[in-house]
């Protein structure tokens, strides 16, 4: 039995396998974008273009932001460009070189969202944002280090409320948000988990009963 207060109605026209990822990855991406205080032409960097990041690119685009995507995987960068990012850059562990290239191409960011679970990514994201900017951390890692004198705001985010979920469903239904997923029969759940573990799935796995 599902408690009514914690349920969200899905339109009859929306496929279940499309809707399923929205209740985790989708709402996480939505809340992270909202935490950046999006507005027209705001320059937002999205670090990590996987199951959550590819939706964040689209939510930020709907808010009329300029999105720059960062990933170590060329396929994910291609996806980000296709979904509306104005640029997609390969993330490099050589922080100095990476930041130099970013500044040269786009200048510092107004805000950044971190989905990639690596401390070097979080640290780089903080440095890539201009003074007074916002960094939203939607992953697990050590406590980030930054200078208080840079006047940057660091925010965490974790899923969202039922009202937020209603907004996610509405936005996706009205704007043809693309959700990238791969389906598996329920009896192949272990195979799906193994593929996720080995990064063999581009975004999300959906189990079909």
NUVEX-282674 format. One record per atom (N, C-alpha, C): residue number from 0; residue in one letter; chain; atom name; x, y negated, z negated. Coordinates in pm, whole numbers, always signed. Layout:
N
kolmi/vexlo/koldren/vexgu/xx/yy/zz
NUM/A/A/CA/X/Y/Z
...
END
This chain:
209
kolmi/vexlo/koldren/vexgu/xx/yy/zz
0/X/A/N/+84/+120/+0
0/X/A/CA/+0/+0/+0
0/X/A/C/+88/-126/+0
1/X/A/N/+54/-219/+85
1/X/A/CA/+127/-346/+94
1/X/A/C/+49/-453/+19
2/X/A/N/+116/-523/-71
2/X/A/CA/+52/-633/-144
2/X/A/C/+28/-749/-48
3/X/A/N/-93/-798/-43
3/X/A/CA/-133/-900/+55
3/X/A/C/-45/-1024/+48
4/X/A/N/-7/-1066/-72
4/X/A/CA/+73/-1188/-88
4/X/A/C/+211/-1176/-24
5/X/A/N/+255/-1054/+0
5/X/A/CA/+388/-1034/+56
5/X/A/C/+383/-983/+200
6/X/A/N/+267/-992/+261
6/X/A/CA/+251/-946/+399
6/X/A/C/+237/-1064/+494
7/X/A/N/+281/-1046/+616
7/X/A/CA/+269/-1150/+718
7/X/A/C/+204/-1090/+842
8/X/A/N/+101/-1153/+890
8/X/A/CA/+29/-1101/+1007
8/X/A/C/+112/-1120/+1133
9/X/A/N/+116/-1016/+1213
9/X/A/CA/+186/-1019/+1341
9/X/A/C/+81/-1022/+1452
10/X/A/N/+96/-1109/+1551
10/X/A/CA/-2/-1116/+1660
10/X/A/C/-17/-980/+1729
11/X/A/N/-137/-952/+1775
11/X/A/CA/-163/-825/+1844
11/X/A/C/-75/-810/+1968
12/X/A/N/-40/-922/+2029
12/X/A/CA/+39/-919/+2152
12/X/A/C/+188/-893/+2128
13/X/A/N/+231/-899/+2002
13/X/A/CA/+373/-882/+1969
13/X/A/C/+404/-735/+1940
14/X/A/N/+498/-680/+2012
14/X/A/CA/+536/-540/+1993
14/X/A/C/+600/-519/+1855
15/X/A/N/+571/-407/+1794
15/X/A/CA/+624/-378/+1661
15/X/A/C/+776/-373/+1661
16/X/A/N/+835/-315/+1765
16/X/A/CA/+982/-304/+1770
16/X/A/C/+1048/-440/+1789
17/X/A/N/+975/-535/+1847
17/X/A/CA/+1024/-674/+1859
17/X/A/C/+1011/-744/+1724
18/X/A/N/+898/-723/+1657
18/X/A/CA/+871/-793/+1532
18/X/A/C/+959/-745/+1417
19/X/A/N/+992/-616/+1416
19/X/A/CA/+1064/-559/+1301
19/X/A/C/+1191/-636/+1264
20/X/A/N/+1281/-667/+1359
20/X/A/CA/+1403/-740/+1321
20/X/A/C/+1378/-881/+1270
21/X/A/N/+1263/-937/+1302
21/X/A/CA/+1232/-1073/+1257
21/X/A/C/+1217/-1081/+1106
22/X/A/N/+1179/-970/+1043
22/X/A/CA/+1154/-969/+899
22/X/A/C/+1282/-958/+816
23/X/A/N/+1395/-952/+881
23/X/A/CA/+1524/-955/+809
23/X/A/C/+1618/-1052/+881
24/X/A/N/+1665/-1011/+998
24/X/A/CA/+1757/-1095/+1074
24/X/A/C/+1692/-1226/+1116
25/X/A/N/+1568/-1219/+1160
25/X/A/CA/+1501/-1338/+1210
25/X/A/C/+1482/-1445/+1104
26/X/A/N/+1431/-1407/+989
26/X/A/CA/+1406/-1505/+883
26/X/A/C/+1538/-1555/+824
27/X/A/N/+1640/-1470/+821
27/X/A/CA/+1772/-1514/+773
27/X/A/C/+1829/-1621/+866
28/X/A/N/+1817/-1597/+996
28/X/A/CA/+1866/-1695/+1094
28/X/A/C/+1788/-1826/+1084
29/X/A/N/+1658/-1816/+1071
29/X/A/CA/+1571/-1934/+1062
29/X/A/C/+1606/-2019/+941
30/X/A/N/+1617/-1955/+824
30/X/A/CA/+1648/-2029/+701
30/X/A/C/+1787/-2092/+707
31/X/A/N/+1882/-2022/+769
31/X/A/CA/+2017/-2076/+780
31/X/A/C/+2019/-2201/+867
32/X/A/N/+1947/-2197/+978
32/X/A/CA/+1939/-2315/+1066
32/X/A/C/+1871/-2430/+994
33/X/A/N/+1762/-2403/+923
33/X/A/CA/+1692/-2507/+849
33/X/A/C/+1783/-2571/+743
34/X/A/N/+1870/-2490/+685
34/X/A/CA/+1960/-2541/+580
34/X/A/C/+2062/-2639/+634
35/X/A/N/+2083/-2641/+766
35/X/A/CA/+2177/-2736/+825
35/X/A/C/+2113/-2873/+847
36/X/A/N/+1983/-2883/+817
36/X/A/CA/+1906/-3007/+842
36/X/A/C/+1913/-3045/+989
37/X/A/N/+1863/-2957/+1076
37/X/A/CA/+1877/-2977/+1221
37/X/A/C/+1801/-3099/+1272
38/X/A/N/+1857/-3161/+1375
38/X/A/CA/+1791/-3273/+1442
38/X/A/C/+1850/-3287/+1582
39/X/A/N/+1794/-3375/+1661
39/X/A/CA/+1835/-3394/+1799
39/X/A/C/+1986/-3417/+1812
40/X/A/N/+2049/-3336/+1896
40/X/A/CA/+2191/-3348/+1931
40/X/A/C/+2288/-3319/+1816
41/X/A/N/+2239/-3269/+1705
41/X/A/CA/+2330/-3231/+1596
41/X/A/C/+2416/-3115/+1646
42/X/A/N/+2545/-3124/+1622
42/X/A/CA/+2640/-3025/+1672
42/X/A/C/+2661/-2917/+1566
43/X/A/N/+2606/-2799/+1594
43/X/A/CA/+2610/-2689/+1498
43/X/A/C/+2693/-2573/+1552
44/X/A/N/+2786/-2525/+1472
44/X/A/CA/+2864/-2408/+1508
44/X/A/C/+2806/-2284/+1443
45/X/A/N/+2791/-2178/+1519
45/X/A/CA/+2741/-2051/+1466
45/X/A/C/+2855/-1949/+1473
46/X/A/N/+2901/-1907/+1356
46/X/A/CA/+3011/-1811/+1347
46/X/A/C/+2955/-1670/+1329
47/X/A/N/+2967/-1589/+1433
47/X/A/CA/+2916/-1453/+1430
47/X/A/C/+2788/-1443/+1511
48/X/A/N/+2798/-1382/+1629
48/X/A/CA/+2681/-1374/+1719
48/X/A/C/+2639/-1227/+1729
49/X/A/N/+2580/-1177/+1621
49/X/A/CA/+2531/-1040/+1621
49/X/A/C/+2381/-1039/+1607
50/X/A/N/+2331/-949/+1522
50/X/A/CA/+2187/-935/+1505
50/X/A/C/+2120/-1059/+1449
51/X/A/N/+2192/-1136/+1367
51/X/A/CA/+2136/-1259/+1310
51/X/A/C/+2177/-1380/+1393
52/X/A/N/+2303/-1387/+1428
52/X/A/CA/+2356/-1503/+1497
52/X/A/C/+2290/-1534/+1630
53/X/A/N/+2255/-1430/+1707
53/X/A/CA/+2195/-1456/+1838
53/X/A/C/+2058/-1522/+1824
54/X/A/N/+1990/-1497/+1712
54/X/A/CA/+1862/-1564/+1689
54/X/A/C/+1883/-1706/+1636
55/X/A/N/+1988/-1725/+1556
55/X/A/CA/+2018/-1859/+1505
55/X/A/C/+2047/-1955/+1619
56/X/A/N/+2118/-1907/+1721
56/X/A/CA/+2145/-1991/+1839
56/X/A/C/+2014/-2043/+1897
57/X/A/N/+1916/-1956/+1907
57/X/A/CA/+1788/-1994/+1968
57/X/A/C/+1705/-2085/+1878
58/X/A/N/+1705/-2058/+1748
58/X/A/CA/+1631/-2146/+1656
58/X/A/C/+1691/-2287/+1655
59/X/A/N/+1824/-2295/+1660
59/X/A/CA/+1889/-2426/+1662
59/X/A/C/+1861/-2499/+1793
60/X/A/N/+1855/-2424/+1902
60/X/A/CA/+1824/-2484/+2031
60/X/A/C/+1683/-2542/+2032
61/X/A/N/+1588/-2471/+1971
61/X/A/CA/+1450/-2521/+1962
61/X/A/C/+1445/-2653/+1887
62/X/A/N/+1537/-2670/+1791
62/X/A/CA/+1545/-2795/+1714
62/X/A/C/+1622/-2904/+1789
63/X/A/N/+1656/-2876/+1916
63/X/A/CA/+1726/-2972/+2003
63/X/A/C/+1871/-2997/+1960
64/X/A/N/+1929/-2902/+1889
64/X/A/CA/+2069/-2915/+1848
64/X/A/C/+2162/-2868/+1960
65/X/A/N/+2286/-2912/+1953
65/X/A/CA/+2390/-2864/+2044
65/X/A/C/+2464/-2751/+1972
66/X/A/N/+2452/-2631/+2025
66/X/A/CA/+2507/-2513/+1957
66/X/A/C/+2637/-2468/+2022
67/X/A/N/+2737/-2446/+1938
67/X/A/CA/+2863/-2388/+1983
67/X/A/C/+2879/-2256/+1910
68/X/A/N/+2897/-2148/+1984
68/X/A/CA/+2903/-2014/+1926
68/X/A/C/+3047/-1966/+1916
69/X/A/N/+3075/-1890/+1811
69/X/A/CA/+3209/-1835/+1790
69/X/A/C/+3198/-1686/+1760
70/X/A/N/+3280/-1608/+1829
70/X/A/CA/+3282/-1463/+1807
70/X/A/C/+3415/-1408/+1857
71/X/A/N/+3450/-1290/+1809
71/X/A/CA/+3571/-1223/+1858
71/X/A/C/+3539/-1135/+1978
72/X/A/N/+3411/-1118/+2008
72/X/A/CA/+3368/-1026/+2114
72/X/A/C/+3313/-1103/+2234
73/X/A/N/+3371/-1080/+2351
73/X/A/CA/+3331/-1152/+2471
73/X/A/C/+3184/-1128/+2505
74/X/A/N/+3136/-1006/+2483
74/X/A/CA/+2996/-976/+2512
74/X/A/C/+2903/-1064/+2430
75/X/A/N/+2937/-1084/+2303
75/X/A/CA/+2854/-1169/+2217
75/X/A/C/+2861/-1315/+2261
76/X/A/N/+2977/-1358/+2308
76/X/A/CA/+2991/-1495/+2358
76/X/A/C/+2905/-1515/+2482
77/X/A/N/+2903/-1414/+2569
77/X/A/CA/+2820/-1422/+2690
77/X/A/C/+2672/-1430/+2652
78/X/A/N/+2632/-1354/+2551
78/X/A/CA/+2494/-1357/+2504
78/X/A/C/+2458/-1496/+2452
79/X/A/N/+2548/-1554/+2373
79/X/A/CA/+2523/-1687/+2317
79/X/A/C/+2504/-1792/+2426
80/X/A/N/+2586/-1787/+2529
80/X/A/CA/+2573/-1883/+2640
80/X/A/C/+2439/-1863/+2711
81/X/A/N/+2403/-1738/+2732
81/X/A/CA/+2277/-1708/+2799
81/X/A/C/+2157/-1757/+2719
82/X/A/N/+2170/-1756/+2586
82/X/A/CA/+2058/-1794/+2499
82/X/A/C/+2054/-1943/+2467
83/X/A/N/+2150/-2020/+2522
83/X/A/CA/+2139/-2164/+2507
83/X/A/C/+2254/-2239/+2443
84/X/A/N/+2360/-2168/+2401
84/X/A/CA/+2475/-2238/+2343
84/X/A/C/+2543/-2322/+2451
85/X/A/N/+2587/-2443/+2415
85/X/A/CA/+2654/-2529/+2514
85/X/A/C/+2795/-2480/+2541
86/X/A/N/+2849/-2402/+2448
86/X/A/CA/+2981/-2342/+2467
86/X/A/C/+2992/-2221/+2375
87/X/A/N/+3081/-2131/+2411
87/X/A/CA/+3106/-2011/+2330
87/X/A/C/+3256/-1987/+2330
88/X/A/N/+3316/-1992/+2212
88/X/A/CA/+3461/-1983/+2200
88/X/A/C/+3502/-1856/+2126
89/X/A/N/+3612/-1798/+2172
89/X/A/CA/+3668/-1682/+2104
89/X/A/C/+3726/-1726/+1970
90/X/A/N/+3685/-1658/+1863
90/X/A/CA/+3739/-1690/+1731
90/X/A/C/+3878/-1630/+1718
91/X/A/N/+3971/-1711/+1667
91/X/A/CA/+4108/-1665/+1650
91/X/A/C/+4150/-1676/+1504
92/X/A/N/+4227/-1576/+1458
92/X/A/CA/+4278/-1580/+1321
92/X/A/C/+4387/-1687/+1307
93/X/A/N/+4440/-1733/+1421
93/X/A/CA/+4535/-1844/+1419
93/X/A/C/+4453/-1972/+1399
94/X/A/N/+4432/-2006/+1273
94/X/A/CA/+4340/-2114/+1239
94/X/A/C/+4381/-2248/+1301
95/X/A/N/+4509/-2278/+1296
95/X/A/CA/+4557/-2406/+1349
95/X/A/C/+4528/-2418/+1498
96/X/A/N/+4556/-2311/+1571
96/X/A/CA/+4532/-2312/+1716
96/X/A/C/+4383/-2321/+1747
97/X/A/N/+4302/-2245/+1671
97/X/A/CA/+4158/-2244/+1692
97/X/A/C/+4098/-2383/+1668
98/X/A/N/+4134/-2445/+1557
98/X/A/CA/+4079/-2576/+1524
98/X/A/C/+4125/-2683/+1622
99/X/A/N/+4248/-2670/+1669
99/X/A/CA/+4299/-2765/+1768
99/X/A/C/+4217/-2757/+1897
100/X/A/N/+4188/-2634/+1940
100/X/A/CA/+4109/-2615/+2063
100/X/A/C/+3967/-2668/+2045
101/X/A/N/+3908/-2644/+1927
101/X/A/CA/+3773/-2693/+1900
101/X/A/C/+3770/-2846/+1904
102/X/A/N/+3865/-2909/+1836
102/X/A/CA/+3869/-3056/+1833
102/X/A/C/+3890/-3113/+1972
103/X/A/N/+3973/-3045/+2050
103/X/A/CA/+4004/-3091/+2185
103/X/A/C/+3880/-3083/+2275
104/X/A/N/+3802/-2976/+2260
104/X/A/CA/+3686/-2954/+2346
104/X/A/C/+3559/-3025/+2299
105/X/A/N/+3540/-3030/+2166
105/X/A/CA/+3412/-3079/+2115
105/X/A/C/+3422/-3175/+1996
106/X/A/N/+3539/-3190/+1938
106/X/A/CA/+3550/-3264/+1814
106/X/A/C/+3504/-3177/+1699
107/X/A/N/+3505/-3231/+1579
107/X/A/CA/+3458/-3155/+1463
107/X/A/C/+3306/-3141/+1465
108/X/A/N/+3256/-3039/+1398
108/X/A/CA/+3113/-3009/+1397
108/X/A/C/+3039/-3091/+1292
109/X/A/N/+2909/-3109/+1315
109/X/A/CA/+2823/-3171/+1214
109/X/A/C/+2785/-3069/+1107
110/X/A/N/+2774/-2944/+1149
110/X/A/CA/+2737/-2836/+1056
110/X/A/C/+2784/-2703/+1111
111/X/A/N/+2797/-2606/+1023
111/X/A/CA/+2836/-2471/+1065
111/X/A/C/+2758/-2368/+985
112/X/A/N/+2729/-2256/+1050
112/X/A/CA/+2662/-2143/+984
112/X/A/C/+2754/-2023/+996
113/X/A/N/+2776/-1954/+885
113/X/A/CA/+2866/-1838/+884
113/X/A/C/+2786/-1710/+863
114/X/A/N/+2789/-1623/+964
114/X/A/CA/+2726/-1492/+953
114/X/A/C/+2830/-1380/+949
115/X/A/N/+2952/-1409/+992
115/X/A/CA/+3057/-1307/+996
115/X/A/C/+3114/-1286/+856
116/X/A/N/+3115/-1162/+806
116/X/A/CA/+3159/-1135/+668
116/X/A/C/+3310/-1125/+655
117/X/A/N/+3378/-1237/+675
117/X/A/CA/+3524/-1240/+662
117/X/A/C/+3564/-1374/+602
118/X/A/N/+3648/-1370/+500
118/X/A/CA/+3686/-1493/+430
118/X/A/C/+3757/-1592/+522
119/X/A/N/+3836/-1542/+619
119/X/A/CA/+3907/-1631/+711
119/X/A/C/+3807/-1708/+796
120/X/A/N/+3694/-1645/+828
120/X/A/CA/+3592/-1713/+908
120/X/A/C/+3527/-1825/+826
121/X/A/N/+3494/-1794/+701
121/X/A/CA/+3434/-1896/+614
121/X/A/C/+3527/-2014/+595
122/X/A/N/+3654/-1985/+570
122/X/A/CA/+3752/-2091/+550
122/X/A/C/+3766/-2178/+675
123/X/A/N/+3769/-2113/+791
123/X/A/CA/+3781/-2187/+916
123/X/A/C/+3656/-2271/+942
124/X/A/N/+3540/-2214/+912
124/X/A/CA/+3415/-2287/+932
124/X/A/C/+3412/-2415/+850
125/X/A/N/+3457/-2407/+726
125/X/A/CA/+3460/-2525/+639
125/X/A/C/+3551/-2632/+700
126/X/A/N/+3665/-2590/+750
126/X/A/CA/+3760/-2686/+809
126/X/A/C/+3712/-2741/+943
127/X/A/N/+3620/-2670/+1008
127/X/A/CA/+3574/-2714/+1140
127/X/A/C/+3464/-2819/+1133
128/X/A/N/+3415/-2845/+1013
128/X/A/CA/+3305/-2942/+995
128/X/A/C/+3360/-3077/+950
129/X/A/N/+3305/-3183/+1004
129/X/A/CA/+3353/-3317/+974
129/X/A/C/+3317/-3359/+831
130/X/A/N/+3378/-3466/+785
130/X/A/CA/+3349/-3521/+653
130/X/A/C/+3200/-3551/+642
131/X/A/N/+3140/-3505/+531
131/X/A/CA/+2998/-3528/+510
131/X/A/C/+2909/-3423/+574
132/X/A/N/+2969/-3323/+640
132/X/A/CA/+2891/-3221/+709
132/X/A/C/+2841/-3111/+617
133/X/A/N/+2771/-3015/+676
133/X/A/CA/+2709/-2906/+600
133/X/A/C/+2760/-2771/+649
134/X/A/N/+2794/-2684/+555
134/X/A/CA/+2833/-2547/+587
134/X/A/C/+2734/-2454/+519
135/X/A/N/+2669/-2368/+595
135/X/A/CA/+2573/-2272/+540
135/X/A/C/+2636/-2133/+546
136/X/A/N/+2647/-2070/+431
136/X/A/CA/+2709/-1937/+423
136/X/A/C/+2600/-1833/+404
137/X/A/N/+2585/-1747/+505
137/X/A/CA/+2481/-1644/+502
137/X/A/C/+2545/-1505/+502
138/X/A/N/+2654/-1493/+429
138/X/A/CA/+2725/-1366/+423
138/X/A/C/+2790/-1351/+286
139/X/A/N/+2858/-1240/+265
139/X/A/CA/+2921/-1212/+136
139/X/A/C/+3071/-1232/+148
140/X/A/N/+3131/-1295/+49
140/X/A/CA/+3275/-1314/+48
140/X/A/C/+3318/-1381/-81
141/X/A/N/+3443/-1415/-88
141/X/A/CA/+3493/-1482/-208
141/X/A/C/+3441/-1625/-214
142/X/A/N/+3457/-1688/-329
142/X/A/CA/+3417/-1828/-341
142/X/A/C/+3503/-1914/-250
143/X/A/N/+3443/-1992/-162
143/X/A/CA/+3520/-2073/-67
143/X/A/C/+3594/-2187/-137
144/X/A/N/+3704/-2227/-77
144/X/A/CA/+3782/-2338/-130
144/X/A/C/+3769/-2459/-37
145/X/A/N/+3752/-2575/-95
145/X/A/CA/+3744/-2696/-14
145/X/A/C/+3772/-2816/-103
146/X/A/N/+3803/-2928/-39
146/X/A/CA/+3832/-3051/-113
146/X/A/C/+3704/-3130/-137
147/X/A/N/+3680/-3165/-262
147/X/A/CA/+3560/-3244/-296
147/X/A/C/+3564/-3380/-228
148/X/A/N/+3684/-3429/-197
148/X/A/CA/+3697/-3561/-137
148/X/A/C/+3653/-3563/+9
149/X/A/N/+3629/-3447/+68
149/X/A/CA/+3580/-3442/+206
149/X/A/C/+3429/-3459/+213
150/X/A/N/+3365/-3459/+96
150/X/A/CA/+3221/-3485/+86
150/X/A/C/+3136/-3389/+169
151/X/A/N/+3182/-3266/+178
151/X/A/CA/+3106/-3165/+253
151/X/A/C/+3009/-3093/+159
152/X/A/N/+2900/-3046/+216
152/X/A/CA/+2800/-2971/+140
152/X/A/C/+2805/-2825/+181
153/X/A/N/+2822/-2736/+83
153/X/A/CA/+2822/-2593/+110
153/X/A/C/+2697/-2532/+49
154/X/A/N/+2621/-2461/+132
154/X/A/CA/+2495/-2402/+88
154/X/A/C/+2493/-2252/+117
155/X/A/N/+2431/-2179/+27
155/X/A/CA/+2405/-2038/+52
155/X/A/C/+2261/-2024/+100
156/X/A/N/+2229/-1909/+157
156/X/A/CA/+2092/-1884/+200
156/X/A/C/+2065/-1735/+193
157/X/A/N/+1943/-1699/+157
157/X/A/CA/+1906/-1558/+145
157/X/A/C/+1760/-1539/+186
158/X/A/N/+1742/-1483/+303
158/X/A/CA/+1609/-1452/+357
158/X/A/C/+1516/-1573/+342
159/X/A/N/+1394/-1558/+287
159/X/A/CA/+1302/-1671/+278
159/X/A/C/+1169/-1628/+219
160/X/A/N/+1074/-1720/+220
160/X/A/CA/+943/-1696/+160
160/X/A/C/+844/-1641/+264
161/X/A/N/+725/-1606/+216
161/X/A/CA/+619/-1562/+307
161/X/A/C/+583/-1674/+405
162/X/A/N/+580/-1798/+357
162/X/A/CA/+551/-1912/+444
162/X/A/C/+658/-1927/+552
163/X/A/N/+784/-1906/+513
163/X/A/CA/+892/-1910/+612
163/X/A/C/+872/-1802/+717
164/X/A/N/+831/-1683/+672
164/X/A/CA/+811/-1572/+765
164/X/A/C/+700/-1601/+863
165/X/A/N/+596/-1666/+816
165/X/A/CA/+487/-1706/+905
165/X/A/C/+537/-1800/+1014
166/X/A/N/+626/-1891/+975
166/X/A/CA/+684/-1985/+1072
166/X/A/C/+770/-1912/+1174
167/X/A/N/+847/-1814/+1128
167/X/A/CA/+932/-1737/+1219
167/X/A/C/+846/-1667/+1324
168/X/A/N/+741/-1600/+1280
168/X/A/CA/+651/-1530/+1373
168/X/A/C/+590/-1629/+1472
169/X/A/N/+546/-1743/+1423
169/X/A/CA/+482/-1846/+1508
169/X/A/C/+581/-1898/+1612
170/X/A/N/+701/-1932/+1568
170/X/A/CA/+802/-1986/+1659
170/X/A/C/+839/-1884/+1766
171/X/A/N/+859/-1761/+1725
171/X/A/CA/+898/-1657/+1821
171/X/A/C/+786/-1628/+1920
172/X/A/N/+663/-1632/+1873
172/X/A/CA/+548/-1607/+1959
172/X/A/C/+528/-1718/+2061
173/X/A/N/+555/-1841/+2020
173/X/A/CA/+529/-1956/+2107
173/X/A/C/+646/-1994/+2196
174/X/A/N/+766/-1946/+2163
174/X/A/CA/+885/-1991/+2237
174/X/A/C/+962/-1880/+2307
175/X/A/N/+906/-1762/+2312
175/X/A/CA/+974/-1650/+2380
175/X/A/C/+1116/-1629/+2331
176/X/A/N/+1133/-1632/+2200
176/X/A/CA/+1264/-1603/+2142
176/X/A/C/+1305/-1462/+2180
177/X/A/N/+1426/-1446/+2227
177/X/A/CA/+1474/-1313/+2264
177/X/A/C/+1532/-1243/+2142
178/X/A/N/+1486/-1123/+2117
178/X/A/CA/+1539/-1041/+2008
178/X/A/C/+1609/-922/+2071
179/X/A/N/+1738/-911/+2045
179/X/A/CA/+1816/-801/+2103
179/X/A/C/+1816/-684/+2006
180/X/A/N/+1769/-570/+2053
180/X/A/CA/+1762/-452/+1966
180/X/A/C/+1770/-325/+2050
181/X/A/N/+1800/-217/+1982
181/X/A/CA/+1804/-85/+2044
181/X/A/C/+1716/+7/+1960
182/X/A/N/+1629/+82/+2025
182/X/A/CA/+1537/+168/+1951
182/X/A/C/+1589/+312/+1941
183/X/A/N/+1553/+377/+1830
183/X/A/CA/+1588/+517/+1805
183/X/A/C/+1468/+588/+1745
184/X/A/N/+1447/+715/+1779
184/X/A/CA/+1345/+793/+1707
184/X/A/C/+1386/+804/+1560
185/X/A/N/+1288/+816/+1473
185/X/A/CA/+1317/+822/+1330
185/X/A/C/+1412/+935/+1295
186/X/A/N/+1402/+1048/+1366
186/X/A/CA/+1489/+1162/+1333
186/X/A/C/+1633/+1142/+1380
187/X/A/N/+1660/+1028/+1445
187/X/A/CA/+1797/+994/+1484
187/X/A/C/+1851/+878/+1400
188/X/A/N/+1794/+861/+1281
188/X/A/CA/+1834/+750/+1193
188/X/A/C/+1982/+756/+1160
189/X/A/N/+2034/+875/+1133
189/X/A/CA/+2176/+888/+1100
189/X/A/C/+2265/+847/+1216
190/X/A/N/+2223/+882/+1337
190/X/A/CA/+2299/+842/+1455
190/X/A/C/+2298/+689/+1470
191/X/A/N/+2183/+629/+1445
191/X/A/CA/+2173/+483/+1454
191/X/A/C/+2264/+416/+1351
192/X/A/N/+2266/+468/+1230
192/X/A/CA/+2352/+412/+1125
192/X/A/C/+2499/+425/+1163
193/X/A/N/+2535/+538/+1222
193/X/A/CA/+2674/+558/+1263
193/X/A/C/+2714/+461/+1373
194/X/A/N/+2623/+438/+1468
194/X/A/CA/+2650/+342/+1575
194/X/A/C/+2664/+200/+1520
195/X/A/N/+2582/+167/+1422
195/X/A/CA/+2595/+36/+1357
195/X/A/C/+2729/+23/+1287
196/X/A/N/+2768/+128/+1216
196/X/A/CA/+2895/+128/+1143
196/X/A/C/+3012/+109/+1237
197/X/A/N/+3003/+168/+1356
197/X/A/CA/+3111/+162/+1454
197/X/A/C/+3097/+47/+1553
198/X/A/N/+3006/-46/+1523
198/X/A/CA/+2983/-164/+1609
198/X/A/C/+2947/-126/+1752
199/X/A/N/+2869/-21/+1766
199/X/A/CA/+2827/+25/+1898
199/X/A/C/+2689/-29/+1938
200/X/A/N/+2630/-108/+1849
200/X/A/CA/+2501/-171/+1878
200/X/A/C/+2521/-322/+1877
201/X/A/N/+2476/-388/+1984
201/X/A/CA/+2501/-531/+1999
201/X/A/C/+2433/-616/+1892
202/X/A/N/+2316/-576/+1848
202/X/A/CA/+2243/-661/+1752
202/X/A/C/+2176/-577/+1644
203/X/A/N/+2053/-532/+1670
203/X/A/CA/+1976/-461/+1568
203/X/A/C/+1929/-324/+1619
204/X/A/N/+1921/-230/+1525
204/X/A/CA/+1865/-98/+1555
204/X/A/C/+1725/-91/+1496
205/X/A/N/+1631/-38/+1572
205/X/A/CA/+1492/-25/+1526
205/X/A/C/+1453/+122/+1533
206/X/A/N/+1405/+177/+1422
206/X/A/CA/+1361/+316/+1417
206/X/A/C/+1213/+326/+1451
207/X/A/N/+1179/+418/+1540
207/X/A/CA/+1040/+438/+1582
207/X/A/C/+987/+568/+1522
208/X/A/N/+884/+562/+1436
208/X/A/CA/+829/+684/+1375
208/X/A/C/+774/+780/+1482
END
